[in-house]
Amino acid sequence: MCRLFAYVSPEPATAGGELGPDGKESLLSLARLHGDGWGWAGVRHPGDAPVVKRSAISAATDPVFDAALAVPARAAMVHLRWATSGLPVIERNAHPFRFGDLAFEHNGSLKPIGDVAALLTDESRASLTGDTDSEMYFALIREQLALGTPLLEATTTVARRLREVFPRASLNAILLDRTQLIVVHASARSILSDADLHVIGEHPQLPDEHNEDYFALRWSHVDDGTILIGSTGVAAAEWQALPAESVTAIDLADRSTSTLELAPVAAAHG
C-alpha cells in the first residue's frame, strides 16, 4: 500500500511548490511509514515524454527526493511505496514504472499475485523487470494499448477486468503519458487488514484520518487552473473525493477532464 500525489498545471510547477510547506511535511511524515522507496514522474511540456526518477530508499532520508520535488513540470506524480508483504524493496520494484512514453503508479495489493500473472500474455510476462502485482497491472494496460485502444478506455477495461477477479482490492492508480494524466479511483470495498492497521498505529505522527479512509483519492481545482490529486494524508481536508469506482483523464494542455465509470461495480452497488 502506498501514497499518491499528482498535479496538472497551466505553467511549469514543482511538486514541492504545489504541496506547499504543510503538504510537503505531511508527505515526509507519511514516508516514515511508506518507506520502501519512492518515485517521481513528470512531463515538462505537453507532448514531451515523461521523465521518471525512483529509488528504493525511503523518501524521508533520501536527499534525491527533495531534488525531485523541485523539478519543474506541467504535470507530475509522486509515489511513496509501502511494499506488499513478501515483495523485495529494490529499485526495480519502485513506482512509477515506465514503459515507452507511459508511466504508472499504483496503491493497492492484488493477492494472490499468481492470479494477476495468469491474466497476462506470455509476451507481457517476459517484459516484466520486477516482482510486483502493480507492474503486472501496468502490463495488462499495455496489452490493451497494443490493440489500439486509447489510454482512458484501455485503463478502464483493465480496471473492470481486475475488479471481477479482485472484488475488494484497491485498483487506485495514476498514469502519465505525453498528453494526459489518468487517475483510477477504484477502492470502494477496499479496507486495510488488521495487521496493516497495527503497523499504522505504531506511527502516531501520521495524519488522524490516515487509517479511517486510507484508500480515498481526492482532488482540488485551484484558482490558477491547476488540478491537484492526492491520497489520504496528502490531500487537504477540503478537497473533493474523485468519483468512486471510476477512471478520469485530465488533458495536459487545457486540463479538461473526462470520466468513465466501472459499470460492473456500479451495478453491484445499485
C-alpha positions as CSV (number, residue, x, y, z in Angstrom):
1,M,0.0,0.0,0.0
2,C,1.3,3.4,-0.9
3,R,0.6,7.2,-1.0
4,L,0.0,9.1,-4.2
5,F,0.2,12.7,-5.3
6,A,-0.1,14.4,-8.7
7,Y,-0.9,17.7,-10.4
8,V,-1.6,19.2,-13.8
9,S,-0.7,22.9,-14.1
10,P,-1.1,25.6,-16.7
11,E,2.6,26.5,-16.3
12,P,5.6,24.5,-15.2
13,A,5.4,24.0,-11.5
14,T,7.0,21.7,-8.9
15,A,5.6,19.0,-6.7
16,G,7.1,20.7,-3.7
17,G,5.5,24.1,-4.6
18,E,2.1,22.5,-5.2
19,L,2.2,20.7,-1.9
20,G,3.3,23.8,0.0
21,P,5.3,23.5,3.3
22,D,2.5,21.8,5.2
23,G,1.8,19.3,2.4
24,K,5.4,18.5,2.0
25,E,5.8,17.9,5.7
26,S,2.7,15.7,5.6
27,L,4.2,13.7,2.7
28,L,7.5,13.3,4.6
29,S,5.7,12.1,7.7
30,L,3.9,9.5,5.6
31,A,7.3,8.5,4.2
32,R,8.3,7.3,7.6
33,L,5.7,4.5,7.3
34,H,5.6,4.2,3.5
35,G,9.4,4.0,3.5
36,D,10.0,1.2,0.9
37,G,11.1,3.6,-1.8
38,W,9.7,6.5,-3.8
39,G,9.3,7.7,-7.3
40,W,8.5,10.8,-9.4
41,A,7.4,11.1,-13.0
42,G,6.9,14.4,-14.8
43,V,6.2,16.0,-18.2
44,R,7.8,19.4,-18.6
45,H,5.6,20.4,-21.5
46,P,2.6,18.7,-23.1
47,G,4.0,16.4,-25.9
48,D,7.2,15.6,-24.0
49,A,7.8,12.1,-22.9
50,P,7.6,11.5,-19.1
51,V,10.9,11.6,-17.2
52,V,11.0,9.1,-14.3
53,K,13.1,9.1,-11.1
54,R,12.8,6.4,-8.5
55,S,14.7,4.9,-5.6
56,A,14.4,2.0,-3.1
57,I,15.5,4.4,-0.3
58,S,12.9,6.0,2.0
59,A,11.9,9.5,0.9
60,A,12.3,10.6,4.5
61,T,16.0,10.0,4.3
62,D,16.9,10.2,0.6
63,P,18.3,13.7,-0.4
64,V,17.4,13.0,-4.0
65,F,13.7,13.0,-3.1
66,D,13.9,16.8,-2.3
67,A,15.6,17.4,-5.7
68,A,12.8,15.5,-7.5
69,L,10.2,17.7,-5.8
70,A,11.9,20.7,-7.2
71,V,11.8,19.7,-10.9
72,P,9.5,22.0,-12.9
73,A,6.8,20.2,-14.9
74,R,3.4,20.9,-16.3
75,A,2.3,17.5,-14.9
76,A,3.9,15.2,-12.4
77,M,3.1,12.4,-10.0
78,V,4.8,11.2,-6.8
79,H,4.7,7.7,-5.2
80,L,5.6,6.6,-1.7
81,R,5.9,2.8,-1.5
82,W,4.7,0.5,1.3
83,A,5.7,-2.8,-0.1
84,T,3.3,-5.7,-0.2
85,S,4.5,-8.4,2.3
86,G,7.0,-10.7,0.6
87,L,7.9,-8.4,-2.2
88,P,11.5,-7.2,-2.1
89,V,12.4,-3.5,-1.6
90,I,14.6,-2.9,-4.6
91,E,14.7,-0.2,-7.2
92,R,13.1,-2.3,-10.0
93,N,10.0,-2.7,-7.8
94,A,9.8,1.1,-7.1
95,H,7.0,3.1,-8.7
96,P,6.4,4.7,-11.1
97,F,7.1,2.1,-13.7
98,R,7.9,3.4,-17.2
99,F,7.4,1.6,-20.5
100,G,8.0,3.7,-23.6
101,D,6.1,7.0,-23.2
102,L,3.9,5.9,-20.3
103,A,4.5,5.9,-16.5
104,F,2.3,4.1,-14.0
105,E,2.0,4.0,-10.2
106,H,-0.5,2.0,-8.0
107,N,-1.8,2.0,-4.5
108,G,-3.1,-1.4,-3.6
109,S,-2.3,-5.1,-3.3
110,L,-3.6,-7.7,-5.8
111,K,-3.5,-11.1,-4.0
112,P,-2.8,-13.9,-4.8
113,I,-0.3,-12.5,-7.2
114,G,-0.4,-15.6,-9.3
115,D,-4.0,-14.7,-10.2
116,V,-2.7,-11.5,-11.8
117,A,0.1,-13.2,-13.6
118,A,-2.4,-15.7,-15.1
119,L,-4.2,-12.8,-16.9
120,L,-1.0,-11.8,-18.7
121,T,0.1,-13.0,-22.1
122,D,3.5,-14.8,-22.4
123,E,4.9,-11.7,-24.0
124,S,3.8,-9.5,-21.2
125,R,5.2,-11.8,-18.5
126,A,8.5,-11.8,-20.4
127,S,8.5,-8.0,-20.3
128,L,8.4,-7.7,-16.5
129,T,11.5,-6.3,-14.9
130,G,10.4,-6.7,-11.2
131,D,8.3,-8.8,-8.9
132,T,5.2,-6.8,-8.2
133,D,1.5,-7.2,-8.9
134,S,1.5,-3.5,-9.7
135,E,3.8,-3.9,-12.6
136,M,1.5,-6.7,-13.9
137,Y,-1.4,-4.3,-13.6
138,F,0.6,-1.9,-15.8
139,A,1.4,-4.7,-18.3
140,L,-2.3,-5.5,-18.7
141,I,-3.0,-1.9,-19.7
142,R,-0.1,-2.0,-22.2
143,E,-1.7,-5.1,-23.7
144,Q,-4.8,-3.1,-24.4
145,L,-2.8,-0.2,-25.8
146,A,-1.1,-2.7,-28.2
147,L,-4.6,-3.4,-29.6
148,G,-5.0,0.2,-30.5
149,T,-7.3,1.1,-27.5
150,P,-7.0,4.7,-26.3
151,L,-5.4,5.1,-22.9
152,L,-8.5,6.1,-21.0
153,E,-10.5,3.2,-22.4
154,A,-7.6,0.8,-22.0
155,T,-7.2,1.6,-18.4
156,T,-10.9,1.3,-17.7
157,T,-11.1,-2.1,-19.5
158,V,-8.3,-3.4,-17.3
159,A,-9.7,-1.9,-14.1
160,R,-13.1,-3.6,-14.8
161,R,-11.4,-6.9,-15.5
162,L,-9.3,-6.7,-12.3
163,R,-12.4,-5.8,-10.3
164,E,-14.1,-9.0,-11.4
165,V,-11.1,-11.1,-10.2
166,F,-10.2,-9.0,-7.1
167,P,-13.6,-7.6,-5.9
168,R,-12.1,-6.0,-2.7
169,A,-8.7,-4.9,-3.9
170,S,-7.7,-1.3,-4.3
171,L,-7.0,-0.5,-8.0
172,N,-6.2,3.1,-7.3
173,A,-3.5,4.2,-9.9
174,I,-2.2,7.2,-11.8
175,L,-0.8,7.1,-15.3
176,L,1.1,9.8,-17.2
177,D,1.9,10.0,-20.9
178,R,2.8,12.8,-23.3
179,T,-0.7,14.3,-23.3
180,Q,-2.8,13.2,-20.3
181,L,-2.8,12.1,-16.7
182,I,-5.2,9.2,-15.9
183,V,-6.5,8.6,-12.4
184,V,-8.1,5.4,-11.3
185,H,-10.2,5.7,-8.2
186,A,-11.4,2.2,-7.6
187,S,-11.3,1.2,-4.0
188,A,-15.0,1.4,-2.7
189,R,-14.8,-2.0,-1.0
190,S,-11.1,-1.9,0.0
191,I,-10.0,-2.0,3.6
192,L,-6.8,-2.3,5.5
193,S,-6.0,-5.6,7.2
194,D,-5.8,-5.7,11.0
195,A,-2.0,-6.3,10.6
196,D,-1.7,-3.1,8.5
197,L,-3.8,-1.1,11.0
198,H,-1.5,-2.3,13.7
199,V,1.6,-1.1,11.8
200,I,-0.1,2.3,11.2
201,G,-1.0,2.5,14.9
202,E,2.7,2.4,15.7
203,H,3.3,5.7,13.8
204,P,1.4,8.3,15.9
205,Q,2.9,11.2,13.8
206,L,0.7,10.2,10.8
207,P,-2.5,12.2,10.0
208,D,-5.5,11.3,12.1
209,E,-7.6,10.2,9.1
210,H,-4.8,8.1,7.6
211,N,-6.4,4.7,8.7
212,E,-10.0,5.9,8.6
213,D,-10.3,6.4,4.8
214,Y,-7.0,5.0,3.7
215,F,-7.8,4.3,0.1
216,A,-9.6,7.6,-0.7
217,L,-8.4,9.7,-3.6
218,R,-9.3,13.4,-3.6
219,W,-8.8,16.3,-6.0
220,S,-8.8,20.1,-5.9
221,H,-9.2,22.6,-8.7
222,V,-7.1,25.6,-7.8
223,D,-7.9,29.2,-8.9
224,D,-5.0,29.3,-11.3
225,G,-6.3,26.3,-13.2
226,T,-4.1,23.7,-11.5
227,I,-5.6,20.3,-10.7
228,L,-4.2,18.5,-7.6
229,I,-4.8,14.8,-6.8
230,G,-3.8,13.2,-3.5
231,S,-4.4,10.1,-1.4
232,T,-5.4,10.3,2.3
233,G,-2.8,12.2,4.3
234,V,-1.6,14.1,1.3
235,A,-4.9,15.6,0.2
236,A,-6.2,18.5,2.3
237,A,-9.5,18.1,4.1
238,E,-11.4,20.4,1.9
239,W,-10.5,18.6,-1.3
240,Q,-13.4,16.7,-3.1
241,A,-13.5,13.0,-3.5
242,L,-12.9,11.8,-7.0
243,P,-15.9,9.8,-8.4
244,A,-16.0,6.4,-6.8
245,E,-15.2,3.4,-9.0
246,S,-14.1,5.5,-11.9
247,V,-11.3,6.4,-14.3
248,T,-10.7,10.1,-15.1
249,A,-8.5,11.6,-17.8
250,I,-7.0,15.1,-17.4
251,D,-5.7,16.7,-20.6
252,L,-2.3,18.3,-20.0
253,A,-2.8,21.1,-22.5
254,D,-6.1,22.5,-21.3
255,R,-6.8,20.5,-18.1
256,S,-10.2,19.3,-19.5
257,T,-11.5,16.1,-17.9
258,S,-13.3,13.0,-18.9
259,T,-14.6,10.2,-16.6
260,L,-15.7,6.6,-17.2
261,E,-17.4,4.5,-14.5
262,L,-16.6,0.9,-13.7
263,A,-20.1,-0.2,-14.7
264,P,-20.0,-3.7,-13.2
265,V,-19.2,-2.5,-9.7
266,A,-21.7,0.4,-10.0
267,A,-24.4,-2.2,-10.8
268,A,-23.4,-4.3,-7.9
269,H,-23.8,-1.4,-5.5
270,G,-27.1,-0.3,-7.1
